[in-house]
Amino acid sequence: MRAEQKLVRHGNATGVNIPRQILTHLGWLPGEAVVVELLEDKSLRLRRRTVDDYAPIRSPRIVYDEPGKVIG
């Protein structure tokens, strides 16, 4: 499936409209979060977010690698 679309200005951003038939075929919904990737050949890849796109949740560090300096 192919559709020729124009780039549209939205304030300081630029967007592309995705035809309803393509959204239905992909199972995507309006307002859903997607990732836009710039590839080495200067093309774009548009995909749904995955679990790997979220940063891992880490606990704050309490133990320091180096001892603190004594001022005195």
N, C-alpha and C positions, 0 to 999 in steps of 0.2 A: 504494500500500500504506500502511496506517495502523494504528498500534497505540497504545492508551492505556496509559501506564506511570506508575508512581509514582516520586517522588524518594526515594532511599535514602541514609541517612547512612553514611559510611565514615570514622570518626574525625572530623577537622576538615573533611572534604570531603563533598560530596553528589554522587551519581551517578545515572545513568539506565541501566536495562538495555535493550539493543537485542535484539529477538527474532532468533533464528537465521535465520529466513526472510529478514529484511531484510539481515543480514550476508552471507548467501549470494548474494542478488541483487546487492549492491554489490561482491562479491568481496573483502570485508574479512576479516581474521583476528583472533581474540582476541589482545590484547597489542600490536596495531599502533598506532603513534603517530598521533594525530589532532589537529586544531586546532579549538577551539571559539571562534567569533567572536560577539560581541555586536553586533547591528545597531541602527541608529538607531530602528527601530520596536519596540525592546525584545524582539526575537525572537532566537533563536540559530541559528547555522549551524554544522554539524558537517561537517568534510571531512578528507580525507587531507592529509598534509604534502606540499608541493612543494619544488622546488629553491629557489624564491624565499623560502621561510620560513627558510632558513639564512642566517646573516650571512656576508658575503663574507670570505674569508681575506685579511688584509692583513699586509704586513711591518711590523715596528716602525720608527718614524721615528728616523733618526739625525741628520738636519739640522734645526736649529731655525729658526723664522721670525725670531726676534729675537736679536741678539747678547747674550751674557751680561754681567751687570754686573760691573765690576771693583771688588773690595773692597780697600782698602789704605790 
